[in-house]
Amino acid sequence: MTSNSPAAAGAAGAALITGATGFVGRALVAALRRGGRPVIALSRDARSAQSRLGQDVRVVARLDEIAPDTAIDSIVHLAGARVLGRRWTDARRRTLLASRAGVSDRLLALIQRLRQPPRVLVAASAVGFYGASPGGSFEPRDEASPPRPGQFQSDLCLAIENEARRAEALGVRVVLMRFGVILGRDDGAYPMQALAARLGMGAVLGSGRQPAPWIHLDDALGLVRFAIARADLAGAVNAVAPDTRPQADFAKALSRSFGRRVLLRFPSALLRLAMGEMGDLLLEGQNAVPAVAMRAGYVFVHSSLDEAMSDLAQKAP
Ligand SMILES: NC(=O)c1ccc[n+]([C@@H]2O[C@H](COP(=O)([O-])OP(=O)(O)OC[C@H]3O[C@@H](n4cnc5c(N)ncnc54)[C@H](OP(=O)(O)O)[C@@H]3O)[C@@H](O)[C@H]2O)c1
C-alpha cells in the first residue's frame, strides 16, 4: 500500500491521546476529530484541557476514570516535560524521564484492565536516540543504528522506548516515533526561530556543519496517523523529513523564507556555557533518515526544506 490515507485504519474505537494539550497533541486531536474519530485526552488539568480541546473530546485527568469496557482502538503517548528549555540538572533529568515513564506505567495498567486491548500504541521518542554526531558528521542514522549509551538524550529515548515496548507483551503493536525537530507555526521551536529570522537575527550555531533534522507538523501528524493505520508497521520510525541539511543551511533557508540573510554566529563555547549538555541538541545533531517510513510508502507532504520553510512563512501570523 502506498497511501497515507487514514481511512486504512478501519477503526471504530477511540484514540486515547496523552499530552493532548501540547503542541503536537492539540493538532493531532483536531485532525482526528475532523476525521470523525472519537478522542479521549489525558491531561493533568482536565478543566483547562476541556476548554482548549473542545466539548466533543472526552478529557480525563486520570486513566483509572476509563472503564474496562471502553472501546479504545489506539493510544498515542505524547506526554512529558519539555526537553529543550530548562537546564538539565540532575533533578530536571529525573523529571524528564519520570514524566514519561510514569504515564507509560499507567498506560500499561490501563491496557491490562481493558476488556479489549488497543491495536496499537504510538509513543513519542526522538532522533536523540542516536546521540550526538561529533564534528558535524553526516553519517546516516536509520532505525537500525545503535543508541549512544552515556549521552543523556540517547539514554532518555532508550528508556522511553523500553517502557513503551512493554505493551508488546500484552499483544499491542508498538510504534516508536523518533521525531526530529517538529516545525509548526504556533508552538515548538519554530516561532522563536522565525521571529529571530524575520528580525534579521538568524544565526549559525557553532560550526553550522552539524545536521539539523526537522519535520513539518503536517508530516509529524501524518506519520502518527500512518502508524495507527498500518497494521504491518511496528518498532522504530524516524519521523524526519528526507532533507536533513547542515544547521547553517537550515538557518539560511529559514531567513530566506522571510527575505533576510543570516548575519550572526553563536560560538559553540558560548552555547555550551549557557546550556550545558542540552547545547548538544543544537550543536551536534544527527543525520537521521526516514528509512522505515519511506520503505512503507509514506509520502511526505513537505519533503524539501525550502518548500517547508516557505509554507510556514506564508502561514506565520
Ligand atoms: N516538539 C518537538 O520538536 C519534538 C521533537 C522530538 C520529540 N518530541 C516529543 O514528542 C512529544 C510531544 O511533543 P510536544 O512538542 O507536543 O510536547 P509539549 O508541547 O511540551 O506537550 C507535552 C504535554 O505533556 C504534558 N506534560 C508536560 N509536563 C508533564 C509532566 N511533568 N508530567 C506529565 N505530563 C506532562 C502536558 O499535558 P498536560 O499539561 O495537559 O498534562 C503537555 O501538553 C513529547 O514527548 C516530546 O518530547 C517533540
The ligand as an ORCA input file, in Angstrom:
! r2SCAN-3c Opt
* xyz 0 1
  N       8.169     19.247     19.543
  C       9.283     18.685     19.062
  O      10.026     19.287     18.237
  C       9.651     17.288     19.497
  C      10.828     16.714     18.990
  C      11.178     15.428     19.395
  C      10.367     14.734     20.284
  N       9.224     15.331     20.765
  C       8.414     14.587     21.747
  O       7.080     14.481     21.263
  C       6.159     14.594     22.366
  C       5.148     15.693     22.068
  O       5.874     16.908     21.877
  P       5.190     18.331     22.082
  O       6.108     19.328     21.479
  O       3.761     18.287     21.682
  O       5.268     18.474     23.667
  P       4.611     19.626     24.601
  O       4.010     20.703     23.788
  O       5.672     20.012     25.588
  O       3.406     18.859     25.332
  C       3.599     17.766     26.149
  C       2.385     17.561     27.037
  O       2.801     16.669     28.081
  C       2.155     17.012     29.284
  N       3.188     17.223     30.324
  C       4.042     18.281     30.460
  N       4.795     18.117     31.556
  C       4.418     16.955     32.110
  C       4.809     16.245     33.288
  N       5.753     16.741     34.099
  N       4.194     15.069     33.567
  C       3.225     14.567     32.751
  N       2.778     15.206     31.633
  C       3.377     16.381     31.330
  C       1.396     18.312     29.087
  O      -0.009     17.999     29.066
  P      -0.992     18.352     30.323
  O      -0.453     19.599     30.944
  O      -2.323     18.554     29.670
  O      -0.961     17.161     31.215
  C       1.856     18.808     27.724
  O       0.822     19.390     26.993
  C       6.997     14.856     23.615
  O       7.208     13.659     24.312
  C       8.309     15.362     23.051
  O       9.427     15.101     23.892
  C       8.848     16.574     20.393
*
